[in-house]
Amino acid sequence: MTATPAWPPQSASRLYVEAALGEGVAVTVEGNAAHYLISVMRVKPDDIVLLFDGRSGEWAARARDIRKRDLVLDCVVRTKPLERVPDFWLCVAPVKKGRIDLIAEKACELGVARLQPVQTRRAVVDRLNLDRLRAHLVEAAEQCGRTALPDLAAMVKLDALLRDWPEGRHLFFADETGGVPMAQALVAYRGPAALLVGPEGGFDPAERAAIRALPAAVPVSLGPRILRAETAAIAATAAWMTLNGDWAPQGGAE
């Protein structure tokens, strides 16, 4: 007996699009995305491509009208609903190009809801290319199966972040001078949360004092070794997802 082919095909390419998707919607793909599908993935007429728009879930779309620089994808059926990611923000001081890209990529894969760049005094980087950073989020979402992109916020100064911090959201502060062991803090402080990680040079004493003065702040220790900023961000996010996020046995704490 012949096995029924998997639907959608496991080999189907996955693509983020800005257009609102729905049954019967036709999406014209141009530029780099079209080049990728046509020249790299060798998409042919009637091949299936998986699309997501960050609003309506994932859709299987059938390819047609394939030309040198563009093609049309017709939405056939929704294959996944819009996911509900854990209510976790990652607040990071900008670090060198390549490392901040890695943070964005892994934040997306780990299920972070919001990526918030934070300007600090000792940061060696004072500007971010948000378009490039968003492109890394998109690529990571395409690869890992997310149906909703993380919210990428504009960079804010640390004092503004603390001044406008929302009530009811814990702020786990990776403090190199010490704090509550991470595992202990995650058990004690459930609910909506964020992680704040400093730059390569760390926070200066005045910044550290301002963070600790915030009622929502929970200074945490990430172990006995000095971690790079990107390592701290990724490791602590994974720890939160394990105990309170969608890695937890019952989906984490509400």
C-alpha positions in Angstrom: 0.0 0.0 0.0 1.4 3.4 -1.0 2.0 5.8 1.9 0.1 9.1 1.7 2.5 11.9 1.1 3.0 14.3 4.0 1.0 17.5 3.8 2.3 20.1 3.6 5.5 18.6 2.2 8.3 18.5 4.7 10.7 19.9 2.1 8.5 23.0 1.5 10.3 26.3 1.8 9.0 28.8 4.4 8.7 32.5 3.9 7.6 35.6 5.8 5.5 38.1 3.9 4.1 41.5 4.8 0.8 40.9 3.0 -2.2 39.8 5.0 -2.8 36.1 4.3 -6.1 34.2 3.9 -7.7 31.5 1.9 -7.5 32.3 -1.8 -5.2 35.3 -1.3 -2.5 35.6 -4.1 0.9 36.9 -3.0 3.4 38.3 -5.5 6.9 37.6 -4.3 9.8 39.7 -5.7 13.4 40.7 -4.8 15.6 38.5 -2.7 12.8 36.3 -1.6 11.9 35.5 -5.2 15.6 34.9 -6.1 15.8 32.4 -3.1 12.7 30.5 -4.2 13.4 30.5 -7.9 17.1 30.2 -8.2 18.1 28.5 -4.9 15.2 26.3 -4.0 14.2 25.7 -7.6 10.5 26.1 -7.0 8.3 24.9 -9.8 4.6 25.5 -10.7 2.3 23.9 -8.2 5.0 23.4 -5.6 4.0 24.3 -2.1 5.6 27.2 -0.2 4.7 27.9 3.5 3.9 31.5 4.2 3.3 33.4 7.4 2.6 37.1 8.0 2.9 37.4 11.8 -0.9 37.9 12.1 -2.9 35.0 10.8 -0.7 31.9 11.3 1.0 29.8 8.6 -0.5 29.0 5.1 0.3 26.5 2.5 0.5 28.3 -0.9 0.8 27.0 -4.4 3.3 28.5 -6.8 2.4 29.8 -10.2 3.4 32.4 -12.8 7.1 31.8 -12.1 9.3 34.2 -14.0 13.0 35.3 -13.7 12.5 37.8 -10.9 9.1 37.1 -9.4 6.4 34.5 -8.9 2.9 34.3 -7.5 1.9 32.1 -4.5 -1.8 31.3 -4.0 -2.9 30.5 -0.4 -4.6 27.2 -0.2 -5.1 26.2 3.4 -4.0 27.4 6.8 -1.5 24.8 8.3 -0.9 26.5 11.7 -2.7 29.0 13.8 -1.0 32.1 15.1 1.2 31.0 18.0 0.9 32.3 21.5 4.4 33.0 22.7 5.3 33.4 26.4 5.2 36.9 27.8 8.9 37.4 28.0 11.0 40.3 26.9 14.7 40.4 26.3 16.3 43.8 27.1 19.9 43.9 25.9 22.6 46.6 25.6 23.9 46.6 22.0 27.1 44.6 21.4 29.3 44.2 18.4 27.9 43.4 15.0 27.6 39.6 14.7 27.0 39.1 18.4 23.9 41.3 18.5 22.7 39.4 15.4 23.3 36.1 17.2 21.2 37.4 20.2 18.4 38.3 17.9 18.4 35.0 16.1 18.4 32.9 19.3 15.8 35.1 21.0 13.5 34.4 18.1 14.2 30.6 18.2 13.7 30.5 22.0 10.3 32.2 21.8 11.0 35.7 23.1 8.0 38.0 22.6 9.9 41.3 22.5 13.5 42.3 21.9 14.3 45.6 23.5 17.8 47.2 22.8 18.9 49.4 25.7 21.5 52.2 25.6 24.0 52.1 28.5 27.1 54.1 29.4 29.7 51.4 28.8 28.3 50.0 25.6 30.9 50.1 22.8 28.0 50.3 20.3 25.7 53.3 20.4 23.7 52.7 17.2 21.8 49.7 15.8 20.7 48.9 12.3 17.2 47.8 13.2 16.4 46.8 9.6 19.3 44.4 9.6 18.4 43.1 13.0 14.8 42.6 11.9 16.0 40.7 8.9 17.8 38.3 11.3 14.6 37.9 13.2 12.7 37.1 10.0 15.2 34.6 8.9 15.2 32.9 12.3 11.4 32.7 12.3 11.4 31.2 8.8 13.8 28.5 9.9 12.4 27.6 13.4 8.7 27.5 12.5 7.5 30.6 14.4 4.3 32.1 13.1 4.7 35.4 14.9 7.8 37.6 14.8 9.2 39.0 18.0 8.4 42.7 18.5 11.6 44.6 17.8 11.5 47.9 19.8 13.6 51.0 19.1 16.6 51.4 21.3 15.9 53.4 24.5 18.2 54.8 27.2 18.4 52.8 30.4 16.9 55.6 32.5 13.9 55.8 30.2 13.4 52.0 30.3 13.4 52.1 34.1 11.2 55.2 34.3 8.5 53.7 32.1 8.7 50.1 33.3 5.3 48.5 33.3 3.7 47.5 36.6 3.4 43.7 37.1 6.4 42.7 35.0 9.4 41.3 36.8 12.8 42.5 35.5 15.5 39.9 36.0 18.8 41.8 36.1 21.9 39.8 35.2 24.2 41.5 37.8 27.8 40.4 37.6 28.3 41.5 41.2 25.9 38.9 42.4 22.2 38.2 43.1 19.7 35.5 43.7 20.7 32.3 41.9 18.8 32.2 38.6 16.9 29.0 39.2 15.8 30.2 42.6 14.6 33.5 41.3 12.6 31.9 38.4 10.7 29.7 40.9 10.0 32.6 43.2 8.9 35.2 40.6 6.3 33.9 38.2 4.3 35.7 35.6 5.2 38.3 32.9 8.9 38.9 32.9 11.9 40.4 31.2 15.7 39.9 31.3 18.1 42.8 31.3 21.7 42.1 30.1 24.4 44.7 30.0 27.2 45.5 27.5 30.7 44.0 27.3 31.9 46.4 30.0 29.0 45.8 32.3 26.8 48.4 34.0 28.5 51.2 35.9 27.8 51.6 39.6 25.2 54.4 39.1 23.3 52.3 36.5 23.4 49.2 38.8 22.0 51.2 41.7 19.2 52.6 39.5 18.2 49.2 38.4 18.3 47.8 41.9 16.1 50.7 43.0 13.3 49.6 40.6 10.7 47.6 42.7 10.2 45.1 39.8 14.0 44.4 39.5 15.3 41.0 40.6 19.1 40.9 40.6 20.2 37.4 39.6 23.4 35.5 39.4 24.3 33.4 36.3 26.9 31.3 38.0 30.6 31.6 39.0 32.0 32.3 35.5 32.1 35.6 33.6 29.8 35.3 30.6 29.8 37.2 27.4 26.7 39.4 26.9 25.4 37.1 24.2 26.0 34.0 26.3 24.2 35.5 29.3 21.2 36.6 27.2 20.8 33.2 25.5 21.4 31.1 28.6 19.1 33.0 30.9 16.4 33.1 28.3 16.6 29.4 28.0 16.4 29.0 31.7 13.3 31.1 31.9 11.6 29.1 29.1 12.5 25.9 30.9 10.7 26.8 34.1 8.2 29.5 33.2 7.8 29.5 29.4 6.7 27.1 26.8 9.4 24.6 27.5 7.8 24.0 30.9 5.8 20.7 31.3 2.5 22.6 31.4 3.3 25.7 29.3 4.8 27.8 32.1 3.1 30.1 34.6 0.4 32.5 33.5 
